[in-house]
Amino acid sequence: MIRASATEKNKIPDEERRVLSLRSEGESRADRRLFPRRTTAICLRRLNKMANPHEPHFFKPLLPGFQSGVTIPLAFFSKHIEGKTNQKTWKLRSDASDQTWEVIQEDRTLTRGWKDFTTAHDLQIGDLVIFKHEGDMVFHVTPFGPSCCEIQYTHPHIIKEEADAGDADDNEISKS
């Protein structure tokens, strides 16, 4: 970004000076659209603050073709996986379900079982996924949408309870 010198600032109209100051602070929503890298950096700093330093973690943005597999970052793989275990099966958990998905690791890529996980979580291109290693090849996975906000899911047991309650109401109506 080109900065205005002190003499040039006097020539800049007040509205433009306000926009320039907002851009430098990165606080305006319109400016966030103009500076996506800054927004991404802010989101990543927020994500790092919420991560537990005792649970190694990494994140992956989901790019086209992500359903066929996701590559584990080399630094994470070298430090936390390679040589530490002979297991090639990862267990993925999330807050969206009580289910645990088993995903096969081939070299540095999660392959078989990964598509089932992405389908169950309705993951899409542009989402960001954080993997927290909880030990014994168990990972807690937290998906974030393109807005950099955690994706909120309705718990399956809640849906089932509501559906059952609706069926009970329907049965009472049909009996009367």
C-alpha positions in Angstrom: 0.0 0.0 0.0 1.3 3.4 -0.9 1.4 5.8 2.1 0.9 9.5 1.8 3.6 11.8 3.0 2.9 14.6 5.5 2.6 17.2 2.8 0.4 15.1 0.6 -2.0 14.4 3.6 -3.0 18.0 3.6 -4.1 17.6 -0.1 -6.2 14.5 0.7 -9.9 15.2 1.3 -11.2 14.2 4.8 -13.2 11.2 3.6 -10.3 9.7 1.8 -8.1 10.3 4.8 -10.6 8.4 7.0 -10.7 5.5 4.6 -6.9 5.4 4.5 -6.7 5.3 8.3 -9.3 2.5 8.4 -7.4 0.5 5.9 -4.2 0.8 7.9 -6.1 -0.4 11.0 -7.9 -3.1 9.1 -11.2 -2.4 11.0 -13.7 -1.6 8.2 -15.8 -4.4 6.8 -15.4 -3.0 3.3 -11.7 -2.9 3.8 -11.7 -6.5 4.9 -13.1 -7.4 1.5 -10.3 -5.4 -0.1 -7.6 -7.1 2.1 -8.5 -10.8 2.4 -5.0 -11.7 3.5 -5.3 -9.5 6.5 -8.6 -11.0 7.4 -7.2 -14.5 7.1 -4.3 -13.6 9.3 -6.7 -12.2 11.9 -8.8 -15.4 11.8 -5.7 -17.5 12.2 -4.5 -15.6 15.2 -7.9 -16.0 16.9 -7.8 -19.7 16.1 -4.3 -20.1 17.6 -5.5 -18.3 20.8 -8.2 -20.9 21.4 -5.9 -23.9 20.7 -4.4 -25.7 23.7 -0.6 -25.7 23.3 -0.4 -29.2 24.8 -2.5 -30.6 22.0 -0.6 -30.3 18.8 -2.8 -29.2 16.0 -2.8 -28.1 12.3 -5.4 -26.7 10.0 -6.2 -27.4 6.4 -8.2 -25.2 4.0 -10.4 -27.3 1.8 -9.6 -26.9 -1.9 -11.1 -28.5 -4.9 -10.7 -32.3 -4.8 -10.5 -32.3 -1.0 -13.0 -35.2 -0.7 -10.5 -37.7 -2.2 -8.0 -37.0 0.5 -6.3 -34.3 2.6 -2.5 -34.0 3.0 -1.0 -33.7 6.5 1.5 -30.8 6.6 5.1 -32.0 6.5 6.1 -30.1 9.7 3.3 -31.6 11.7 3.8 -35.1 10.3 7.6 -35.1 11.0 7.2 -33.8 14.5 4.1 -35.7 15.8 3.4 -38.7 13.6 6.4 -40.0 11.7 8.3 -42.5 13.8 6.1 -42.0 16.8 3.6 -44.7 15.9 3.1 -47.5 13.5 -0.7 -47.0 13.4 -2.1 -45.9 10.0 -5.6 -45.4 11.2 -6.7 -42.0 12.5 -9.8 -41.7 14.6 -11.6 -38.4 13.9 -14.1 -37.0 16.4 -16.1 -33.8 16.3 -18.7 -31.9 18.3 -21.2 -32.5 15.5 -21.7 -36.1 16.4 -21.0 -38.8 19.0 -19.7 -41.0 16.1 -16.0 -41.6 15.6 -14.7 -42.0 12.0 -11.8 -44.2 11.1 -9.7 -42.7 8.4 -6.7 -44.4 6.8 -3.3 -42.6 6.5 -1.4 -43.4 3.3 2.0 -41.7 3.4 1.1 -38.1 4.4 -2.5 -38.3 3.1 -5.8 -39.2 4.8 -7.7 -41.3 2.3 -10.2 -44.1 2.9 -12.9 -42.9 5.3 -12.1 -39.2 4.8 -14.9 -38.8 2.2 -17.4 -40.3 4.7 -16.3 -37.8 7.3 -16.6 -34.8 4.8 -20.0 -35.9 3.7 -21.3 -36.4 7.2 -20.1 -32.9 8.1 -21.3 -31.3 4.9 -17.8 -29.8 4.3 -17.4 -27.7 1.2 -14.7 -25.9 -0.8 -13.5 -22.9 1.2 -14.1 -24.4 4.6 -11.2 -24.6 7.0 -10.6 -27.7 9.2 -8.5 -27.8 12.4 -7.2 -31.2 13.6 -6.2 -31.4 17.3 -4.1 -34.4 18.2 -5.5 -35.8 21.5 -3.1 -38.8 21.5 -3.2 -42.4 20.3 -4.0 -41.2 16.8 -7.3 -39.6 18.0 -8.0 -36.2 16.5 -10.7 -33.7 17.4 -11.7 -32.0 14.2 -13.3 -28.5 14.2 -14.7 -27.2 10.9 -14.9 -23.5 10.1 -16.9 -21.9 7.3 -15.5 -19.3 4.8 -16.6 -16.6 7.2 -13.9 -17.9 9.7 -16.7 -18.9 12.1 -17.0 -22.4 13.5 -19.7 -24.3 11.7 -22.7 -25.0 14.0 -24.5 -28.3 13.7 -27.7 -29.5 15.1 -27.0 -32.7 17.1 -28.6 -35.8 15.6 -30.2 -36.9 18.8 -32.0 -33.6 19.1 -33.3 -34.0 15.6 -34.4 -37.6 16.4 -36.2 -36.4 19.6 -38.0 -33.6 17.8 -39.1 -36.1 15.0 -40.3 -38.6 17.6 -42.2 -35.8 19.4 -43.8 -34.8 16.1 -44.8 -38.5 15.4 -46.4 -38.7 18.9 -48.4 -35.6 18.2 -49.5 -37.0 14.8 -50.5 -40.3 16.4 -52.6 -38.5 19.1 -54.4 -36.5 16.3 -55.1 -39.6 14.3 -56.4 -41.5 17.3 -58.9 -38.8 18.1 
